[in-house]
């Protein structure tokens, strides 16, 4: 029997691309050699995180895997009659993007010109209904098997707000996933919040400061770098989206890297950070070709495809890196994030 090793997960947001993280989690939960101690998630990462926390505590690993499958199936069913579908040409060419779909183009234009308070005055959000029906938040707040941190952006102050498992509600999770061009800001205790990706996608410090295990695994959806220069309007928008939602992660990793160097030089004393090892699971090759429009594609075939990519990527990652958990970092922070 292999030694069980404990990890902490930092889950990025990215709309429908969060189904990649579903695949990552599915493979990790399948492997008894790995135990998830804590999850810090933003947007789709937060949704995946609370579904796992609820499922794990109620029915163990298989319960968490089943709950994730039900959640993403519900997302797909909620969008099956949406006008945001691939065109026949896209389907014939095997493309997952919606760039040629008239409904998407109209939707994209409308969200840039009309406030969600006008466009969606009833503040309808099918994902909120799915998560509220699937997850027992009272149970999540009592759960002791896993720590959960969810990040949102305070609209008034522009600061990051981290919600913890002991206080978790559906509103807190939806605040983390509240894109301001699409949904009205979520009010919690007199403050209003937008998507956490603007200030922490995902936040790492809660995992470093409040967890006692040393292997922090970043599950990255948004590509960091691209060789090609974006020239079309959609490519420019896609690259802006990637840079924006990676900016805070890069800054936070830069801060952690600087602190580790200060510790190594004897100028700072923080044993927890010195003993923290960093790892990353990503699928740049598969995700880079996808434009920003694919993040609203909830077609089941696409979600299954992303799940399978996440599952296979994690399977290969475990084969290569399981033996290094608890021993050293497998992520070269300097080359990936800082140069």
N, C-alpha and C positions, 0 to 999 in steps of 0.2 A: 504494500500500500504506500503510494507516494505521499510525501509530506504535504499537508495542507498549508497554503500560503495565503496571507490576507492582503487585500488591495483596497485602495480608495479610488473612486471613479469621478472624473470631472467631465461632464457631458455637455457638449456644445449644442446650441440650437440651430435650426436650419429648415423649418417647415417640414414638408414631406420627406426631406432628406434625413429626418430623424428616424426613418425606417432603417437606415444603415445602422444606427445605434441599437435599434431593436435586434438586429442580427448579431451585433457584438454582444449584447446582454444575453441573448439566447444561448450563444456558445459558452459564455462564461458561467452561466447558471447550470449548464449541462455538465460542467467539469468539476467534480468533487475535490480536485486538487486546489481549487481557488475559492476563497470566501470573500464576499464583498462586505466590507465593514461600514463604508460610508459612500454616499453619492452627493455631489454638488452639481446641480443642473440648471440650465437656463432654457427657457422657451420649450422646444420639443424635448430637450434634455431633462427639463423639470417634469414634464408629463411622463416620460419614460421612467424617471426616478421614483415618482410617487406610486406608479402602477407596480413597479418591482417591490417597493417597500411594503405595500399592502398585501400583495400576493405572497411574498416570502414569509411574512409573519403569520398569515392565515393558513397557507397550505404548502409552505416550503418551496424548494426550488422549482418543482414541476408546477406548483400553483402560480408562481411568478411568471414562468414561461407561458402558461396558458393565458394569464391575464394580459400579458403583452400582445399575444396574438389576437385576443378579443378586442383590445383597444384599437389596434391598427386596422382590424377588420371593420370596426365601427366607424373609423375615420373614412375608410373607403366607401362604405355604404352611405354615409352622410353626403358624400360628394358624387354619387353615381348619376344623379340627374342634374348636376351642375353643368352650365354651359362651358365650363373650363375643362374641355376635353381635347385630346389630340385630334388633329385632322386626319382624314383618310391617307393623305400623302405622308404624314408623319408616321403613321402606323405601317405603311408599306415600306418605308425607308428605315424602320426600326428606331426612330428617334423618340426620346421621352419628353422633349421640350414642347411648349405650347406657343412658341413664338409666332406661328402662322395662324393661330386660332383667332377668328374675329372676336369671339367672346372674351378671350384673354386681353386682346388689344383694347377693347372697349372698357373692360374692367380696370386695366392698368391706367388708362387715361382718366377714368372717372375717379379713382382713388387719389389722383394727383390734383384734381380740380375741385372735388366735392368732399367736405368733411364727413367722417363716419357718423357724426351727430346728425347730418342731413341724409346721407346715403343709407344709413342703417339706424334710424331713430329708435327702433325697438331693441337695438343692441343684440341682435340674434347671433349666437355663436354656437354652432352644433357641437364643437369640440368640448365646450363647457358642459353641455348636457351629457356627452359620452363619459367624461371623466367623473362627473358627479354621480352618474348611475353606476359606474364600474368600481369606484374607489370609496371605501368607507373611511372618511377622514377622521372620524372619532377613533376608529381602530388604529389608524396611522399614528395619531398623536399618542396612543398608549403603547405602541410597538416598541420593543427594546432590542430587536435583532439587528437594526441597521440605523445609521444616522442619515438624515436627509437635510440638505441645504438647498434652498431655492432662491435665485437672484432676480430682482426686479429693479427698475430705474425710477427713482422718485422724480416726478415731473416738475415739481416746484423747486427742488434743491439741486437736481441733476446728479444726486449722489446714489451710490449703490445701496440697496436694502437687501439684507439676507434674512430670509425667513427659515426657521428651524422646525424640525419634525414636531416638537412638543406643542407648537402653535399652529400647525399646518391646516389650511382650509382650501377649498376649491378656488376661492377668490385669489388666494396668494399664488397658486399655480397659474391661473389665468392671467394674473398681473405680469408674471414672468414671460408670458407668451403673447402679450398685448402689443401687436404692431399698430402704431398710432395712425397710419393711413387707412387701416381697415376696421379697427375696433375702438370704441370709446375707452378712455382711460378707466382703469379699475380703481375704485375707492376702497381703502382699508383704513379703518380707525382715523378718518378725517384727512388722510393723505391719498394722493392719486399717483398711480404707477403705470409705466409703459414697459415694454419688452426689456428684459434684463440684459439682452445682448449689447445694448448701447454702453453699458458700464461694466459688464462682467460676463464674458461668453467663453467659458464659464469662469466663475470666481474660484481661485485656488486657495486663498488664504484661510478660509474656514477649514479646509482639509488639513492644512499644515498646522494651524494653531489649535484645533479642537479635537484632532484624532491622534491616536497613539501608535498607529501602524505607519510604516515608512515607505510603502510603494504606492505612488500616486500615478494613476494611468489617465492620460488625457485622451478622450475619444473625440477626434477632430473631424468635423464635417466640412468646414470652409477651407479651401486650399489657401496656403500661405503665399506661395509665389507662382508666377506664370512667366514663361519665356516670351510669349507673343504679346504684342502691343494691341490692346483693344481698339477697334476703329469703328465698328457699327454701334448704333445707339444702344442696342440690347447688350452687346459685349461690354461697353463702357459701364452701363448700369450694373451688370453682373460683377465687374471688377470692383466698383465702388462698394457694392454690397459686401463682398469678401473682405476688403480692406477694413471697412467700418466694423464688421462683426469679429474681426481678429485683433483689432487694435488694442483693446483692453487686455486680452490674453497675452499679447506680446509684451506689453508694458509690465504686467504682473510677473511674467517669467523673467523679464530683465531685472526687476527688483529682487526677486528671489535669488537669481544668479549672483547679483552684486552682494547680497547679504551672505551667501555661501562663501564668496571670495574673502569677505571681511572676516568671517569666522575662521577660515583657513589661515589667514594672516595673523590671527590672534587679536583682532581689533573689535570683535563682537562675540558675545557668548550666547549661543542659542543651540542647545543640543538637539532639539527636535528637528530644526531645519538641516543641521549638519548630517543627520541620519536619514534624511528624506531622499528617496531615489525616484527619478522621473522616468516615465515611459509614455509611449504614444501609440495609439491604434488609429490609422487613417487609411483612406483609399483614394489618394490623389489621382491615380491613373484612371479610375472609374468615374470619379465625381467631377474632375476638371472639365470634361466635355459638356456637362449639364449646365444649361443657362439658368438664370434666376427664375424664369417662368416655370421650370420643372419643380420648384419648391411648393407650388400650389397644385401639382398634379397628384391627385389621390386615387388614381386608377389602381386597382388591386394588383394587376400585373406589374406595375412599376414599383409598388411598395414591396411586393414579393422579391422583385429583382434586387432592390436595395438591401432587403433583409439577407438575401443569399450572399451578396457581396460582403456585408458585414460579418456574416457567419464564417465564410471562407477566409476572410482577412484575419479574423481573430483566431481561427484554427491554426493558420500558418504562424501567427504571432506567438501563440502558446508553444508551438513546437520549437520555435527559435529562442524564446525568451523566458519560459517558465523557470528554467534552472537559474536564471539571474535574479529572480525576484528575491528580495531580502538581502541581496549581495551587492548589487551595483545598479546604476542607472543604465538603461538601454537607449535613452533618448539623448542625443548630442544637442543640448540646448543652444550652444553657441552657434553651430552651423545651421540649425533649423530656424531658429527664431531671431537671432541677434546679428546675423551677417547676410 
